[in-house]
Amino acid sequence: MPDLLDYGQIKAPATEVLMAGAELWARESGWMPGT
């Protein structure tokens, strides 16, 4: 079982892709936190 550091390094690329997609969606849809 990987330790926490390994887990973070393994998932970092996927997190970057997901966040980029979420930020694009937020810009295009006009979504703002708390709304």
Predicted model as a PDB file, atoms N, CA, C, CB and O in Angstrom, pLDDT in the B-factor column:
MODEL        1                                                                  
ATOM      1  N   MET A   1       0.857  -1.192   0.000  1.00 60.00           N  
ATOM      2  CA  MET A   1       0.000   0.000   0.000  1.00 60.00           C  
ATOM      3  C   MET A   1       0.891   1.239   0.000  1.00 60.00           C  
ATOM      4  CB  MET A   1      -0.969   0.007   1.238  1.00 60.00           C  
ATOM      5  O   MET A   1       1.789   1.344   0.835  1.00 60.00           O  
ATOM      6  N   PRO A   2       0.662   2.183  -0.922  1.00 64.00           N  
ATOM      7  CA  PRO A   2       1.521   3.371  -0.971  1.00 64.00           C  
ATOM      8  C   PRO A   2       1.310   4.275   0.243  1.00 64.00           C  
ATOM      9  CB  PRO A   2       1.258   4.160  -2.254  1.00 64.00           C  
ATOM     10  O   PRO A   2       0.219   4.329   0.810  1.00 64.00           O  
ATOM     11  N   ASP A   3       2.370   4.980   0.629  1.00 85.00           N  
ATOM     12  CA  ASP A   3       2.205   5.919   1.730  1.00 85.00           C  
ATOM     13  C   ASP A   3       1.595   7.216   1.215  1.00 85.00           C  
ATOM     14  CB  ASP A   3       3.555   6.191   2.424  1.00 85.00           C  
ATOM     15  O   ASP A   3       1.369   7.361   0.014  1.00 85.00           O  
ATOM     16  N   LEU A   4       1.329   8.155   2.107  1.00 87.00           N  
ATOM     17  CA  LEU A   4       0.629   9.375   1.742  1.00 87.00           C  
ATOM     18  C   LEU A   4       1.398  10.200   0.710  1.00 87.00           C  
ATOM     19  CB  LEU A   4       0.373  10.208   2.977  1.00 87.00           C  
ATOM     20  O   LEU A   4       0.786  10.762  -0.199  1.00 87.00           O  
ATOM     21  N   LEU A   5       2.715  10.285   0.828  1.00 89.00           N  
ATOM     22  CA  LEU A   5       3.511  11.037  -0.140  1.00 89.00           C  
ATOM     23  C   LEU A   5       3.396  10.411  -1.533  1.00 89.00           C  
ATOM     24  CB  LEU A   5       4.990  11.092   0.303  1.00 89.00           C  
ATOM     25  O   LEU A   5       3.198  11.114  -2.524  1.00 89.00           O  
ATOM     26  N   ASP A   6       3.522   9.092  -1.597  1.00 90.00           N  
ATOM     27  CA  ASP A   6       3.369   8.397  -2.882  1.00 90.00           C  
ATOM     28  C   ASP A   6       1.990   8.659  -3.472  1.00 90.00           C  
ATOM     29  CB  ASP A   6       3.594   6.881  -2.711  1.00 90.00           C  
ATOM     30  O   ASP A   6       1.857   8.914  -4.669  1.00 90.00           O  
ATOM     31  N   TYR A   7       0.976   8.596  -2.635  1.00 88.00           N  
ATOM     32  CA  TYR A   7      -0.395   8.812  -3.098  1.00 88.00           C  
ATOM     33  C   TYR A   7      -0.534  10.204  -3.720  1.00 88.00           C  
ATOM     34  CB  TYR A   7      -1.397   8.641  -1.929  1.00 88.00           C  
ATOM     35  O   TYR A   7      -1.124  10.349  -4.791  1.00 88.00           O  
ATOM     36  N   GLY A   8       0.002  11.215  -3.059  1.00 86.00           N  
ATOM     37  CA  GLY A   8      -0.066  12.573  -3.578  1.00 86.00           C  
ATOM     38  C   GLY A   8       0.638  12.718  -4.905  1.00 86.00           C  
ATOM     39  O   GLY A   8       0.142  13.396  -5.805  1.00 86.00           O  
ATOM     40  N   GLN A   9       1.794  12.083  -5.037  1.00 89.00           N  
ATOM     41  CA  GLN A   9       2.549  12.163  -6.287  1.00 89.00           C  
ATOM     42  C   GLN A   9       1.841  11.426  -7.418  1.00 89.00           C  
ATOM     43  CB  GLN A   9       3.950  11.594  -6.095  1.00 89.00           C  
ATOM     44  O   GLN A   9       1.897  11.846  -8.573  1.00 89.00           O  
ATOM     45  N   ILE A  10       1.183  10.339  -7.082  1.00 89.00           N  
ATOM     46  CA  ILE A  10       0.477   9.546  -8.101  1.00 89.00           C  
ATOM     47  C   ILE A  10      -0.751  10.295  -8.608  1.00 89.00           C  
ATOM     48  CB  ILE A  10       0.062   8.171  -7.529  1.00 89.00           C  
ATOM     49  O   ILE A  10      -1.035  10.280  -9.806  1.00 89.00           O  
ATOM     50  N   LYS A  11      -1.476  10.945  -7.711  1.00 91.00           N  
ATOM     51  CA  LYS A  11      -2.724  11.585  -8.132  1.00 91.00           C  
ATOM     52  C   LYS A  11      -2.541  13.019  -8.624  1.00 91.00           C  
ATOM     53  CB  LYS A  11      -3.699  11.577  -6.993  1.00 91.00           C  
ATOM     54  O   LYS A  11      -3.480  13.576  -9.194  1.00 91.00           O  
ATOM     55  N   ALA A  12      -1.389  13.636  -8.434  1.00 93.00           N  
ATOM     56  CA  ALA A  12      -1.186  15.042  -8.802  1.00 93.00           C  
ATOM     57  C   ALA A  12      -1.522  15.333 -10.270  1.00 93.00           C  
ATOM     58  CB  ALA A  12       0.251  15.437  -8.526  1.00 93.00           C  
ATOM     59  O   ALA A  12      -2.231  16.304 -10.532  1.00 93.00           O  
ATOM     60  N   PRO A  13      -1.050  14.545 -11.231  1.00 94.00           N  
ATOM     61  CA  PRO A  13      -1.371  14.859 -12.632  1.00 94.00           C  
ATOM     62  C   PRO A  13      -2.881  14.830 -12.912  1.00 94.00           C  
ATOM     63  CB  PRO A  13      -0.662  13.873 -13.559  1.00 94.00           C  
ATOM     64  O   PRO A  13      -3.391  15.679 -13.644  1.00 94.00           O  
ATOM     65  N   ALA A  14      -3.579  13.877 -12.344  1.00 94.00           N  
ATOM     66  CA  ALA A  14      -5.028  13.804 -12.551  1.00 94.00           C  
ATOM     67  C   ALA A  14      -5.712  15.004 -11.914  1.00 94.00           C  
ATOM     68  CB  ALA A  14      -5.599  12.494 -11.971  1.00 94.00           C  
ATOM     69  O   ALA A  14      -6.651  15.558 -12.487  1.00 94.00           O  
ATOM     70  N   THR A  15      -5.255  15.408 -10.743  1.00 94.00           N  
ATOM     71  CA  THR A  15      -5.842  16.557 -10.060  1.00 94.00           C  
ATOM     72  C   THR A  15      -5.666  17.815 -10.902  1.00 94.00           C  
ATOM     73  CB  THR A  15      -5.206  16.747  -8.669  1.00 94.00           C  
ATOM     74  O   THR A  15      -6.587  18.626 -10.997  1.00 94.00           O  
ATOM     75  N   GLU A  16      -4.504  17.989 -11.512  1.00 95.00           N  
ATOM     76  CA  GLU A  16      -4.256  19.160 -12.352  1.00 95.00           C  
ATOM     77  C   GLU A  16      -5.211  19.188 -13.540  1.00 95.00           C  
ATOM     78  CB  GLU A  16      -2.802  19.172 -12.843  1.00 95.00           C  
ATOM     79  O   GLU A  16      -5.740  20.247 -13.878  1.00 95.00           O  
ATOM     80  N   VAL A  17      -5.437  18.054 -14.170  1.00 96.00           N  
ATOM     81  CA  VAL A  17      -6.341  17.979 -15.318  1.00 96.00           C  
ATOM     82  C   VAL A  17      -7.775  18.277 -14.883  1.00 96.00           C  
ATOM     83  CB  VAL A  17      -6.260  16.586 -15.986  1.00 96.00           C  
ATOM     84  O   VAL A  17      -8.484  19.029 -15.551  1.00 96.00           O  
ATOM     85  N   LEU A  18      -8.197  17.695 -13.774  1.00 96.00           N  
ATOM     86  CA  LEU A  18      -9.560  17.917 -13.293  1.00 96.00           C  
ATOM     87  C   LEU A  18      -9.781  19.368 -12.898  1.00 96.00           C  
ATOM     88  CB  LEU A  18      -9.858  17.007 -12.110  1.00 96.00           C  
ATOM     89  O   LEU A  18     -10.830  19.936 -13.203  1.00 96.00           O  
ATOM     90  N   MET A  19      -8.813  19.974 -12.225  1.00 96.00           N  
ATOM     91  CA  MET A  19      -8.950  21.376 -11.821  1.00 96.00           C  
ATOM     92  C   MET A  19      -8.989  22.301 -13.035  1.00 96.00           C  
ATOM     93  CB  MET A  19      -7.797  21.779 -10.893  1.00 96.00           C  
ATOM     94  O   MET A  19      -9.753  23.266 -13.052  1.00 96.00           O  
ATOM     95  N   ALA A  20      -8.184  22.020 -14.038  1.00 97.00           N  
ATOM     96  CA  ALA A  20      -8.200  22.839 -15.251  1.00 97.00           C  
ATOM     97  C   ALA A  20      -9.573  22.761 -15.918  1.00 97.00           C  
ATOM     98  CB  ALA A  20      -7.093  22.381 -16.235  1.00 97.00           C  
ATOM     99  O   ALA A  20     -10.107  23.777 -16.364  1.00 97.00           O  
ATOM    100  N   GLY A  21     -10.137  21.573 -15.986  1.00 97.00           N  
ATOM    101  CA  GLY A  21     -11.467  21.412 -16.559  1.00 97.00           C  
ATOM    102  C   GLY A  21     -12.528  22.124 -15.740  1.00 97.00           C  
ATOM    103  O   GLY A  21     -13.439  22.736 -16.296  1.00 97.00           O  
ATOM    104  N   ALA A  22     -12.416  22.046 -14.426  1.00 96.00           N  
ATOM    105  CA  ALA A  22     -13.383  22.716 -13.554  1.00 96.00           C  
ATOM    106  C   ALA A  22     -13.287  24.229 -13.695  1.00 96.00           C  
ATOM    107  CB  ALA A  22     -13.160  22.309 -12.091  1.00 96.00           C  
ATOM    108  O   ALA A  22     -14.307  24.917 -13.726  1.00 96.00           O  
ATOM    109  N   GLU A  23     -12.063  24.751 -13.781  1.00 96.00           N  
ATOM    110  CA  GLU A  23     -11.890  26.194 -13.934  1.00 96.00           C  
ATOM    111  C   GLU A  23     -12.437  26.672 -15.279  1.00 96.00           C  
ATOM    112  CB  GLU A  23     -10.407  26.570 -13.803  1.00 96.00           C  
ATOM    113  O   GLU A  23     -13.049  27.737 -15.351  1.00 96.00           O  
ATOM    114  N   LEU A  24     -12.227  25.905 -16.330  1.00 97.00           N  
ATOM    115  CA  LEU A  24     -12.772  26.250 -17.638  1.00 97.00           C  
ATOM    116  C   LEU A  24     -14.291  26.262 -17.585  1.00 97.00           C  
ATOM    117  CB  LEU A  24     -12.279  25.265 -18.710  1.00 97.00           C  
ATOM    118  O   LEU A  24     -14.923  27.197 -18.079  1.00 97.00           O  
ATOM    119  N   TRP A  25     -14.879  25.239 -16.995  1.00 97.00           N  
ATOM    120  CA  TRP A  25     -16.332  25.168 -16.871  1.00 97.00           C  
ATOM    121  C   TRP A  25     -16.860  26.366 -16.081  1.00 97.00           C  
ATOM    122  CB  TRP A  25     -16.752  23.850 -16.192  1.00 97.00           C  
ATOM    123  O   TRP A  25     -17.861  26.970 -16.469  1.00 97.00           O  
ATOM    124  N   ALA A  26     -16.194  26.713 -14.975  1.00 96.00           N  
ATOM    125  CA  ALA A  26     -16.645  27.836 -14.153  1.00 96.00           C  
ATOM    126  C   ALA A  26     -16.619  29.138 -14.959  1.00 96.00           C  
ATOM    127  CB  ALA A  26     -15.763  27.969 -12.892  1.00 96.00           C  
ATOM    128  O   ALA A  26     -17.564  29.924 -14.900  1.00 96.00           O  
ATOM    129  N   ARG A  27     -15.546  29.362 -15.707  1.00 96.00           N  
ATOM    130  CA  ARG A  27     -15.464  30.576 -16.532  1.00 96.00           C  
ATOM    131  C   ARG A  27     -16.560  30.601 -17.585  1.00 96.00           C  
ATOM    132  CB  ARG A  27     -14.093  30.675 -17.209  1.00 96.00           C  
ATOM    133  O   ARG A  27     -17.233  31.617 -17.758  1.00 96.00           O  
ATOM    134  N   GLU A  28     -16.745  29.486 -18.289  1.00 97.00           N  
ATOM    135  CA  GLU A  28     -17.715  29.453 -19.380  1.00 97.00           C  
ATOM    136  C   GLU A  28     -19.149  29.525 -18.891  1.00 97.00           C  
ATOM    137  CB  GLU A  28     -17.526  28.207 -20.196  1.00 97.00           C  
ATOM    138  O   GLU A  28     -20.011  30.068 -19.581  1.00 97.00           O  
ATOM    139  N   SER A  29     -19.415  28.984 -17.712  1.00 97.00           N  
ATOM    140  CA  SER A  29     -20.789  28.958 -17.201  1.00 97.00           C  
ATOM    141  C   SER A  29     -21.107  30.173 -16.340  1.00 97.00           C  
ATOM    142  CB  SER A  29     -21.022  27.691 -16.401  1.00 97.00           C  
ATOM    143  O   SER A  29     -22.273  30.427 -16.039  1.00 97.00           O  
ATOM    144  N   GLY A  30     -20.076  30.931 -15.936  1.00 96.00           N  
ATOM    145  CA  GLY A  30     -20.289  32.079 -15.058  1.00 96.00           C  
ATOM    146  C   GLY A  30     -20.432  31.706 -13.601  1.00 96.00           C  
ATOM    147  O   GLY A  30     -20.813  32.544 -12.783  1.00 96.00           O  
ATOM    148  N   TRP A  31     -20.133  30.454 -13.257  1.00 96.00           N  
ATOM    149  CA  TRP A  31     -20.256  29.994 -11.877  1.00 96.00           C  
ATOM    150  C   TRP A  31     -19.226  30.692 -10.999  1.00 96.00           C  
ATOM    151  CB  TRP A  31     -20.085  28.464 -11.794  1.00 96.00           C  
ATOM    152  O   TRP A  31     -18.079  30.883 -11.403  1.00 96.00           O  
ATOM    153  N   MET A  32     -19.646  31.070  -9.791  1.00 92.00           N  
ATOM    154  CA  MET A  32     -18.760  31.659  -8.798  1.00 92.00           C  
ATOM    155  C   MET A  32     -18.950  30.917  -7.483  1.00 92.00           C  
ATOM    156  CB  MET A  32     -19.035  33.184  -8.626  1.00 92.00           C  
ATOM    157  O   MET A  32     -20.068  30.507  -7.173  1.00 92.00           O  
ATOM    158  N   PRO A  33     -17.889  30.731  -6.700  1.00 88.00           N  
ATOM    159  CA  PRO A  33     -18.035  30.074  -5.396  1.00 88.00           C  
ATOM    160  C   PRO A  33     -19.073  30.789  -4.550  1.00 88.00           C  
ATOM    161  CB  PRO A  33     -16.690  30.032  -4.656  1.00 88.00           C  
ATOM    162  O   PRO A  33     -19.128  32.018  -4.523  1.00 88.00           O  
ATOM    163  N   GLY A  34     -19.884  30.020  -3.869  1.00 88.00           N  
ATOM    164  CA  GLY A  34     -20.879  30.582  -2.976  1.00 88.00           C  
ATOM    165  C   GLY A  34     -22.178  30.982  -3.666  1.00 88.00           C  
ATOM    166  O   GLY A  34     -23.080  31.533  -3.036  1.00 88.00           O  
ATOM    167  N   THR A  35     -22.267  30.700  -4.969  1.00 70.00           N  
ATOM    168  CA  THR A  35     -23.500  31.077  -5.667  1.00 70.00           C  
ATOM    169  C   THR A  35     -24.289  29.854  -6.035  1.00 70.00           C  
ATOM    170  CB  THR A  35     -23.195  31.896  -6.916  1.00 70.00           C  
ATOM    171  O   THR A  35     -25.361  29.967  -6.630  1.00 70.00           O  
TER     172      THR A  35                                                      
ENDMDL                                                                          
END                                                                             
